[in-house]
Amino acid sequence: MLLRGRPRALGAAALLLLLLIGFFLFGGDPDCELGSEREARRGGGDPGSIPGSPTPRVPPDGRPRSRGTAAFDVDPPADPGGHNSSDCLPPPPPPPKCELLQVAIVCAGHNSSRDVITLVKSLLFYRKNPLHLHLVTDAVARNILETLFHTWMVPAVQISFYDADELKPQVSWIPNKHYSGLYGLMKLVLPSALPPDLARVIVLDTDVTFASNIAELWALFAHFSDKQAIGLVENQSDWYLGNLWKNHRPWPALGRGFNTGVILLRLDRLRQAGWEQMWKLTAKRELLTLPATSLADQDIFNAIIKEHPWLVQPLPCMWNVQLSDHTLAERCYSEASDLKVIHWNSPKKLHVKNKHVESFRNLYLTFLEYNGNLLRRELFGCPCPPPPGAEQLQQALAQLEEQDACLEFRQQQLAVHRVHITFLPHKPPPPQPHDVTLVAQLSMERLQMLEALCRHWPGPMSLALYLTDAEAQQFLRFVETSAVLSARQDVAYHVVYREGSLYPINQLRNVALAQALTPYVFLSDIDFLPAYSLYSYLRASIEQLELGGKRKAALVVPAFETLHYRFSFPSSKAELLTLLDAGSLYTFRYHEWPQGHAPTDYARWREAQAPYRVQWAADYEPYVVVPRDCPRYDPRFVGFGWNKVAHIIELDAQEYELLVLPEAFTIHLPHAPSLDIIRFRSNPTYRDCVQALKDDFHQDLSRHYGAAALKYLTALQQPQGPV
Amino acid sequence: MLLRGRPRALGAAALLLLLLIGFFLFGGDPDCELGSEREARRGGGDPGSIPGSPTPRVPPDGRPRSRGTAAFDVDPPADPGGHNSSDCLPPPPPPPKCELLQVAIVCAGHNSSRDVITLVKSLLFYRKNPLHLHLVTDAVARNILETLFHTWMVPAVQISFYDADELKPQVSWIPNKHYSGLYGLMKLVLPSALPPDLARVIVLDTDVTFASNIAELWALFAHFSDKQAIGLVENQSDWYLGNLWKNHRPWPALGRGFNTGVILLRLDRLRQAGWEQMWKLTAKRELLTLPATSLADQDIFNAIIKEHPWLVQPLPCMWNVQLSDHTLAERCYSEASDLKVIHWNSPKKLHVKNKHVESFRNLYLTFLEYNGNLLRRELFGCPCPPPPGAEQLQQALAQLEEQDACLEFRQQQLAVHRVHITFLPHKPPPPQPHDVTLVAQLSMERLQMLEALCRHWPGPMSLALYLTDAEAQQFLRFVETSAVLSARQDVAYHVVYREGSLYPINQLRNVALAQALTPYVFLSDIDFLPAYSLYSYLRASIEQLELGGKRKAALVVPAFETLHYRFSFPSSKAELLTLLDAGSLYTFRYHEWPQGHAPTDYARWREAQAPYRVQWAADYEPYVVVPRDCPRYDPRFVGFGWNKVAHIIELDAQEYELLVLPEAFTIHLPHAPSLDIIRFRSNPTYRDCVQALKDDFHQDLSRHYGAAALKYLTALQQPQGPV
């Protein structure tokens, strides 16, 4: 009895356990009911397909129209009570807490660089694991992204760059009609381009946005069978069904095929399987009958998968919700409780038509406008090497005293601003020996100066913009809607992201200065409009004066000001003098701060026919043209006060001649005082702090130049600080 | 053989299944290893405690110091191979896709209202379920939050308000020393205050921030045993251990006690258990020996739990990571792979000292600065009634034609801006029959006007600020650091959140106007400074002219302008006239747009000793004082142009007398032209669209006023639009 009873009891217990497992593993997750994975694994919607088949079934004709739209439709569960484990895998356990996840992205050019940053922001927002980003970039993107990540200082993120131009020959033989161009094909060469010891990687297009933790995606590697090497989400359009229009002849694919915007790659297995030969053979064979790829790498991936279906592990549809034109993605997202990754794979991108696009766009805008500084969050409990410089920064910040009245200044000086150089497409000027770049910095409230500046200065410019992430997007739209600005490719805009309460004026100037590509720079301010002729006059003067050889000089551009917003800009020095005499123009800050420009000697300038040398005097802050390798601005000066004065002292200390140009002029336009100037005027502590900066500066000056710096200290004794 | 073999095979299968279950259920989740729940369930760190006991064990002395800090420490697993199911429950399955989740929050006053919005933003960001928010508010918070949610229009969010003042008597007898005051105690009365059919609710403090989907928290209700009614996270400080300082005598609690910043409440069970009597009895009894509650409701909750330990279901520590002073939370968050809820439960809030506070602060700032408009995301596949007005809005937007050259204008007109009235603490002015509120609107770039305006206008103001969420925080800091601004309680700041590319000037004016609380309003612009005496002079004039009775009048305040940022403001009309004659001042827009103020008749004003009546003429746009119930501004005028002109026409059409005040004046300060004015000047399409708005306006005017509106149309025939 006992023996006979036990098997029954055990059998019942086992059944109960099976039911329990069924409930816990598959009953709880409504996403599990999504057709994508189940159907893809079934290999077709036809009832005769083999349930539980580990690889997609290849229908006999290779283009299984019978699957129709069912592939990622949500079928009413055929068997509502029980889910078969091969139909629907449970979400695998997340990777261990501090496991390093590997991500590869191909990125080229200015616009893609902006896109990839938004993608990375979404990634970082949800991630809980250390990440290693493998970026395959052209020179432009590398330049941008290297600066950005260096200044971003996100903990637990490693970056490696790979030269896309070196990889080009491997794919450039493939004719391709896709808008992504040659770079679109580069995902094919990742197994050989990435380090040989890298076994797994998630490959992402630049136009995807994460809405969840990438570790959940990484965890899906666990579902791979022994042979599977490529994880992909099925296409959410009918493209590969070949019925979109008459004579539409897509590349071969299994049914709807797969989308390569999000790929899980087992690099080790692909290498073992002879991937390089495999894809090249397939591509060459197909190109015998097809003129070119239409969807770049995706066509080739699909052709390979059609040939070697055992390679692919289908992924749940919500890991690549494709908002292409005529997308069928709604079948996925209206049932899923959770969208994981959104893919803007229409050439129209955010402007794609879709009744739900507004909601997806909101998610995208979230990260587009997200303050990237906030992603400098630690991963608690993960021992990762800090980003370069982070430890020194932490130490310096820790040494600040909370009671210091100038704490705000000290914090601002230590702030490491994220820098996005050449935020918009930019074409470097052709090398010319006497060319000059106008260098300036601004924030949103001076944006309206840009068009006028472009009209006045036809040459190259390097402008640093101090913006929030959201403002950077407003700025982008501003340029796009301005005919004047969008016509200019020689203006480089460098976004320096805001952090802290004081305007880091000299740090901004240094960013713009460092990015100037001509041998000379005109160090201007954004509220000045140069004479129309200044650009060509400066180049002629530089040539004439034989600057750049042994002669170390700063050319002074005399500064004037108007008090009227609308005035007719003088077209010549003669006209300017007439306006000056009529009281419509003044020499700059004539009323408030004459010593700032007094040494320029306006009286002499009136009569001057040739450049004349002037001597430095206290508080002199002219606008000058200097070689690009001139001294940098002193970044300790933040907020209002003394930022240019210190730079001119530095030039003088380094024995730059100060030469005033007789035909050059620039005119300041009126604007409301900045918040910093208001604080300077109204707040004695603020003024004390600026004074402390000046004192520090002079100490450093004496230390550096010794007795030669004495004259600056002496000048300082005569109390006449800015008011 | 067969029969004998089966039991063994079945036994082995069962064992395997058990192991499998063990692995899937408990092996995968590292958070599961956290001590919080396991330890709390054990009831103590002593090895002799009863593993798997369903309720916390009450140590004999009631204050189990032996538990020490172990309660939410991560112990090295005593039994590394297998986890006992009572030690560590798996995360329960999430609630069904569209299940409505219930949340209750107590909120009173201006500052708490700002806090609760940040909390709600974090909630909405991660949520996938419809939510019903039950807000227990005082009148101030209700006014703010009602307007906010009404204009926010978030899909799938229901709001119910409960009057905190009505509930006060139920808790006001309890002496309380906690900074949250009486409102801190109100969570105790939720079972009776919330609707009787509401069975479950998550109760949140206003100082918590979500870092995850609230549905995961809701799912923990599934862990409640039949009797448990309160889900809480253990305290992450030693407060209730009573050893923080000498003679520190906290309320009784189980060990470290529990924190009530996040509560899962089974309201149904509490009602059944006679909650009201229960907590009142306990509180009264404890208050016999203790002078007051120190931590408000939390003291009483803990005392009850100590008495009725079966009531509590301990929750995993990451659902309430407490950043109190001297927090021990690091033990929780350094091991968890995922923080769920952060609780700023120090009186220092974000300024609390903690080596990791920067990372937590970043998460908080994420939602503080998050563009709330982006939370207007649909929940795909959840059939929820749309927010009031949403359908009409959708229809109106759908009717716009993409090819319309003025599409931008039409979209801007339809934009529903989130409005946060009285963003900062505000004391309404005491009712006075002739009092006047200055009404104006501004955006960030005019912030620097506020201090000067406060000096010039000592009376009440109602200002609409057009800001992003991030700018609203900058504005807050700006006010906090300004002695002048923070001294004023009679200035009401209403934040209207930015949306769209055109400045919705008249919508802003209407918000400020609607919130003015005095019988009269001075409709000004932010770049004007009124005469120092204007406030008192206006009140006297209103009284003298017996306005408000039968006399329907608009008092004209003549407008002037200076072209210098810094000038000495005239202290009297005589001084003003001197400056005018000296050419230091001009009548407003004398050079660019004289017709805007010509009817004011400045020549007559020079000599006037008494108010004089003037007649409307085309393009007249004076600054006027009118009764608060005056016509609203026409919201169709967005961007630059004609926005005030239309309002004055409306006043004239409604037969307001236009009376110029002989001693009143206001002076415009210079500023750079706005982006909208620049677009108006440079963009012919923009001007055409403004013209189209004017035409529409006149059509409506004729429809409304018939023949009486003829004069406005006639005036329009003479072409002289603004330049």
Interface residues (C-beta under 8 A of the other chain):
Chain A: L3 R4 R6 P7 L10 G11 A13 A14 L17 L18 L20 I21 F24 L25 G27 G28 D29 P30 P90 P92 P93 P94 P96 K97 K128 E330 Y333 S334 E335 A336 S337 D338 L339 H356 S359 N362 L363 L365 T366 E369 Y370 N371 N373 L374 L375 R376 R377 E378 F380 G381 M444 E445 R446 L447 Q448 E451 T468 A470 R477 F478 S501 L563 H564 Y565 R566 E592 L669 P670 H671 A672 P673 S674 L675 I678 S682
Chain B: L3 R4 R6 P7 L10 G11 A13 A14 L17 L18 L20 I21 F24 L25 G27 G28 D29 P30 P90 P92 P93 P94 P96 K97 K128 E330 Y333 S334 E335 A336 S337 D338 L339 H356 E358 S359 N362 L363 L365 T366 E369 Y370 N371 N373 L374 L375 R376 R377 E378 F380 G381 M444 E445 R446 L447 Q448 E451 T468 A470 R477 F478 S501 L563 H564 Y565 R566 E592 L669 P670 H671 A672 P673 S674 L675 I678 S682
